């Protein structure tokens, strides 16, 4: 391990340990999350998902940051995506249980979505969480990942600067230049069924106030997975 790895590990412990040691810190997080749901979604993803991309860069190059990486532009993109993920949680968290009800599934609650708000384990809750994770990753995740791929290309193409980030985005050119085979073969075909659907199923078994935070932590894993996909692409070139 390099010296920078120890600094990152130590910094991560300093950030997360207070939530486990001091109940008041955790209670403050819960209150903020309840009062400012979308703002907190932006903040959590801007910090944690960008950190995940830095970890991915560490895997690829041995460094957490390098010129042109575009730390702030990436944080802005992830903050925006964090808001869209919260919106998706609301839509699919209530829509998928209602879909199951129209298919004949009998729920013990008048509102099918309430099953995911109950504490404890039940098979119908697990089945409902699985349906949410499946529908969200089939209909939302591919568009989410494609948008991230295009913005990531834009950040790299403009040198990682804020001025370049806010310049016009040549979406058509980026679409033509993107390795969509790698996107399909690894990101869609492998990570969605084997990681994201099980991961989001587990997430929707948790209390509602933790789901966006857990999704943001998952995004750290996403940064690592995208780095592995990049390494696979480089090996084929």
C-alpha positions in Angstrom: 0.0 0.0 0.0 1.1 3.5 -0.8 1.2 6.4 1.7 -1.9 7.9 0.0 -3.8 4.7 0.7 -3.3 5.1 4.4 -4.4 8.7 4.2 -7.6 7.7 2.3 -8.3 4.9 4.8 -7.8 7.1 7.8 -9.9 9.9 6.3 -12.7 7.4 5.6 -12.6 6.1 9.2 -12.8 9.7 10.5 -15.8 10.4 8.4 -17.8 7.3 9.1 -16.9 6.3 12.7 -18.8 9.2 14.3 -22.1 7.8 12.9 -21.5 4.6 14.8 -20.0 6.0 18.0 -22.2 9.1 18.6 -26.0 8.5 18.4 -26.5 12.3 18.1 -24.6 12.4 14.8 -26.7 9.5 13.4 -29.9 11.1 14.6 -28.9 14.4 13.0 -28.3 12.6 9.7 -31.7 11.0 9.9 -33.4 14.4 10.5 -31.5 16.1 7.7 -32.4 13.2 5.4 -36.1 13.4 6.2 -36.3 17.2 6.0 -34.1 17.7 2.8 -34.4 14.4 1.0 -33.3 15.5 -2.5 -30.6 17.9 -1.3 -29.1 15.0 0.8 -29.4 12.7 -2.1 -27.3 15.2 -4.1 -24.7 15.5 -1.3 -24.4 11.8 -0.6 -23.8 10.8 -4.3 -21.6 13.8 -5.0 -19.3 12.7 -2.2 -19.5 8.9 -2.1 -19.9 8.1 -5.8 -17.1 10.5 -6.8 -15.0 8.8 -4.2 -15.8 5.5 -5.9 -14.5 6.9 -9.2 -11.3 8.0 -7.4 -10.9 4.4 -6.2 -11.5 3.3 -9.8 -8.7 5.6 -11.0 -6.5 4.2 -8.3 -7.1 0.7 -9.7 -6.3 1.9 -13.3 -3.4 4.2 -12.7 -2.2 3.8 -9.1 -3.4 7.4 -8.3 -6.6 8.8 -6.7 -6.4 12.0 -8.7 -4.5 13.2 -11.8 -4.8 16.2 -14.1 -7.8 16.0 -16.3 -9.7 13.8 -13.9 -12.3 16.4 -13.3 -13.1 15.9 -9.6 -15.7 18.8 -9.3 -17.5 18.0 -12.6 -17.8 14.4 -11.7 -19.2 15.4 -8.3 -21.8 17.6 -10.0 -22.8 14.8 -12.3 -23.1 12.3 -9.5 -25.1 14.8 -7.4 -27.6 15.2 -10.2 -27.7 11.4 -10.7 -28.3 11.0 -7.0 -31.5 13.1 -7.3 -32.7 11.0 -10.2 -32.0 7.8 -8.2 -34.2 9.1 -5.4 -36.9 9.9 -7.9 -36.6 6.4 -9.3 -36.8 5.0 -5.7 -40.1 6.8 -5.2 -41.6 5.8 -8.6 -40.5 2.1 -8.5 -40.8 1.7 -4.8 -44.6 2.4 -5.0 -45.2 1.5 -8.7 -43.7 -2.1 -8.6 -45.8 -3.2 -5.6 -48.9 -1.8 -7.3 -48.0 -3.8 -10.5 -47.8 -7.0 -8.4 -51.2 -6.2 -7.0 -52.7 -5.9 -10.5 -51.1 -9.3 -11.2 -53.1 -10.9 -8.4 -50.6 -10.8 -5.5 -52.5 -10.3 -2.2 -50.9 -7.8 0.2 -51.6 -7.6 4.0 -51.7 -3.8 3.7 -54.2 -1.6 1.8 -51.3 0.2 0.1 -49.0 -2.4 -1.5 -46.0 -0.1 -1.1 -46.4 -0.2 2.7 -45.0 -3.7 2.8 -41.6 -2.2 2.1 -42.0 0.2 5.0 -42.7 -2.5 7.6 -39.9 -3.8 9.8 -38.8 -7.4 9.9 -38.7 -10.1 7.2 -41.5 -11.7 5.2 -41.4 -13.6 2.0 -43.9 -11.2 0.4 -41.7 -8.3 1.4 -38.7 -10.0 -0.2 -40.7 -10.7 -3.4 -41.8 -7.1 -3.5 -38.2 -5.8 -3.0 -37.0 -8.1 -5.8 -39.7 -6.8 -8.1 -38.6 -3.2 -7.3 -34.9 -4.0 -7.9 -35.7 -5.8 -11.1 -38.0 -3.2 -12.6 -35.7 -0.3 -11.7 -32.7 -2.0 -13.1 -34.4 -3.0 -16.3 -36.1 0.3 -17.1 -34.1 3.0 -15.3 -30.5 1.7 -14.9 -29.6 1.4 -18.6 -30.5 5.0 -19.3 -28.8 6.1 -16.1 -25.6 4.2 -17.1 -25.6 5.5 -20.6 -26.0 9.1 -19.4 -23.1 8.6 -17.0 -21.0 7.1 -19.9 -21.7 10.2 -22.1 -21.0 12.7 -19.3 -17.8 10.9 -18.3 -16.7 11.1 -21.9 -17.4 14.8 -22.0 -15.4 15.4 -18.8 -12.5 13.6 -20.2 -12.7 15.3 -23.6 -12.8 18.7 -22.1 -9.8 18.2 -19.8 -11.8 17.9 -16.6 -12.3 21.6 -16.2 -15.5 23.3 -15.1 -15.4 25.6 -18.1 -15.2 22.6 -20.4 -17.8 20.8 -18.4 -20.4 23.6 -19.1 -19.5 23.8 -22.8 -22.0 22.3 -25.3 -22.1 18.5 -25.2 -21.7 16.8 -28.6 -23.9 13.9 -27.7 -23.9 12.5 -31.3 -20.1 12.3 -31.5 -19.8 10.7 -28.0 -22.4 8.1 -29.0 -20.4 7.2 -32.1 -17.2 7.0 -30.2 -18.4 5.0 -27.3 -17.6 1.3 -27.0 -21.2 0.1 -26.8 -20.2 -3.5 -27.0 -18.3 -3.3 -23.8 -21.2 -1.3 -22.3 -23.6 -4.1 -23.2 -21.3 -7.1 -22.6 -20.1 -6.1 -19.2 -22.1 -3.2 -17.7 -25.6 -4.3 -18.8 -25.4 -8.0 -19.3 -23.3 -8.8 -16.3 -23.5 -6.2 -13.6 -27.3 -5.7 -13.8 -28.4 -9.3 -13.3 -25.6 -10.5 -11.1 -25.0 -7.4 -8.9 -27.4 -4.6 -9.2 -30.7 -6.5 -9.0 -29.6 -8.5 -5.9 -28.0 -5.4 -4.4 -31.2 -3.3 -4.8 -33.4 -6.1 -3.6 -31.4 -6.1 -0.4 -31.5 -2.3 -0.3 -35.3 -2.3 -0.4 -35.5 -4.7 2.5 -33.9 -2.0 4.6 -35.7 0.9 6.3 -36.6 3.7 3.8 -34.3 6.3 5.3 -31.2 4.2 4.6 -31.8 3.4 0.9 -30.3 6.4 -0.8 -27.3 6.2 1.5 -26.8 2.5 0.7 -27.3 3.2 -3.0 -24.6 5.9 -2.7 -22.3 3.3 -1.1 -23.1 0.9 -3.9 -22.0 3.7 -6.3 -18.5 3.3 -4.8 -18.6 -0.3 -6.0 -19.9 1.0 -9.4 -16.8 3.1 -9.7 -14.7 0.0 -9.2 -16.8 -2.0 -11.7 -16.5 0.7 -14.3 -12.8 0.7 -13.9 -12.7 -3.0 -14.4 -14.7 -2.6 -17.5 -12.2 0.1 -18.7 -9.3 -2.3 -18.1 -11.1 -5.0 -20.1 -11.6 -2.6 -23.0 -7.9 -1.6 -22.9 -6.9 -5.3 -23.0 -8.9 -5.8 -26.2 -7.4 -2.8 -27.9 
